[in-house]
Amino acid sequence: MSKLTHFNEHGRAKMVDISDKKITARKAVAQSSVRMDKQVYENITELKIKKGDVLAVAQVAGIMGAKQTSNIIPMCHPIPISGIDLSFHWEILEDNQYELIIHSEVKTKGSTGVEMEALTAASIAALTVYDMCKAIDKSMVIGPTFLLEKSGGKSGDYKREVL
């Protein structure tokens, strides 16, 4: 059983001390999604949303979200991010539903990983899509959001198995 590292000997929250950890190249890739109906899909892809280009705004929001992760997740360390990239692709589902798949990739050279930054980037991008399109359809569904892979650091590499 692994010991949770964000609690001190009194069971109170603490930020993990990373001062003795090696500086290594680290990368994390996360995914989120937004499921929507055909009307929202067409409005996004035909650039008809009054608030602007949804995917362009979501991409910038995801980047900003990754950079602000330590300000919104209490035990995350502020880290120097080397790079952030978000990509989008569409999947057509049954029943006239469409799913926007969002991938975020975050890189750093540091003493701690960027999993939370990648997850935050994907989540904020998905929330931005919802915000920009909610006037058309409030029944859009966000998620699931999950880590696809990570590399670097003491715990080694991780790659999610595809189901």
N, C-alpha and C positions, 0 to 999 in steps of 0.2 A: 504494500500500500504506500503510495507516495504521500509525502508530507506537504501540506499546503504551505506556501512560502510567504503569503501576505498577512500572516498573523504572528505576533510576538509571543513570548512565553506566558503572557497573561491573557492570551486569546483576543487581543486588540489588533486592529488593522495597522499595518506598517508597509512602507515602501521597501522592497527588497534591496539590499545592498549589493550593487554590481561592481564595486570598486576593484575587486580582485579577478573579475572575469576578463578573458582575453578579448581583444579587439579583433573581430573577424568580419569578413564580408557576409552579409545576411540578406535574404530575400524572402518575401512571403507573397503568395497569390491567394486572393479570396474571391468568392462569387456571391452575388445576390441576384434577385430577379424581380420583375414586376409583371404580373399577369393582368391583362386588360382585354376589353372587347375590341371588335374590328373598328369601331368608330374612333376610339382613342388611338389605336395603331395607325390608322390612315391619317389622322390629324398630326401625329408626330412625324411620320415618314414624308408627308406632303408639306411639312413646315407651316401648318395652319394654326398652331397654338398661338394665341394672342400674346403670351408672355415671352415668346421667342423660340429659338431653336432648342428644343428640349434636351437633345443629347449633348449639344455643346455646353449648355448651362450645367447639366448633370455632371459632365466631365470635370468642369472647373470646380463645382461644388465638392466632388469626390476628392480632388487634389487638396482643396482647402481643408476638408474634413480630416484627411490623413495628417496634415501638418498641425492640426489642432487637437489631436487625440489625447495628448497628455493634459490638456485643459478640461476635457470632459470625462475622462476615465480616471478616477482618483489615484490609482496605484501605478499608472503608466509613467515611465520616465520620459522626460523631454529628450528627444534624440535628433541627431543631425541626419536628415533624410537625404540620400544621394539621388534618388529618382522615384517618380510616381507615374504610372501609366494606367489609364482605364480604357477598356475596349467594350464594345457592345455588339451583340448579334441577336437576331430574331429567330424564334421558333414558332411555327404555326401549330396550334393545338386543336383538339376536337371542339365541337360546339362553338365555332366562330370565335375562339379565344386565341390570343397572341401573347407570347411571353418574351419580354426583353431580358436577355441574359447579360449581366454586368460582371466583367472581370476587372479586378484591380491588382496591380503588381507594385510592390514597394520595396526599395533597396536602401541599405545603409552599410556603413563600415562602423561597427561599434561594439559595445559590451552587452547589448540586449537586442532581442529580435524585433521584427516589425509586423508580427502577426496582427496585433491590435490595430495598427495603422492601416493595414490592408483591409481588414474587416470593416473598419470605420469608413474608409473610402468607398467601398462597395455599398454599405448601408446608406451613407449620405447621398450618394448618387441615386439610389432607389427612392429615397424619400423626396429628393428633388423632382424626380419624374412624377411622383404622386402629386406633389404640391402644384406643379405646373399644369397638370391635367385633371385635377379633381373637379373643376367646373363642368367637365364633360361627363365624368363618371366617378362617383365616390366609392364604387364597389371594387376598385382595383385591389389586387392582393400583392403584398410585398413578401418576398422570401421564398424559399429558405435562404439564409445567409450562412456561409460556412467557409472554412479554410480549405483550399485545394492543395497547397503545398507550402513548405518552408524549407530553407536551407541555411546552414551556418549555425554556429553556437555549440555549446556543450551537449545539448540533447540530440544533436545530429539532424539529419534530414527527415522530412515527413512528406509523404504523398498520399492523398486520399484515394482509396480504392474506388473505382467507378463501379456503380451497381448495375 
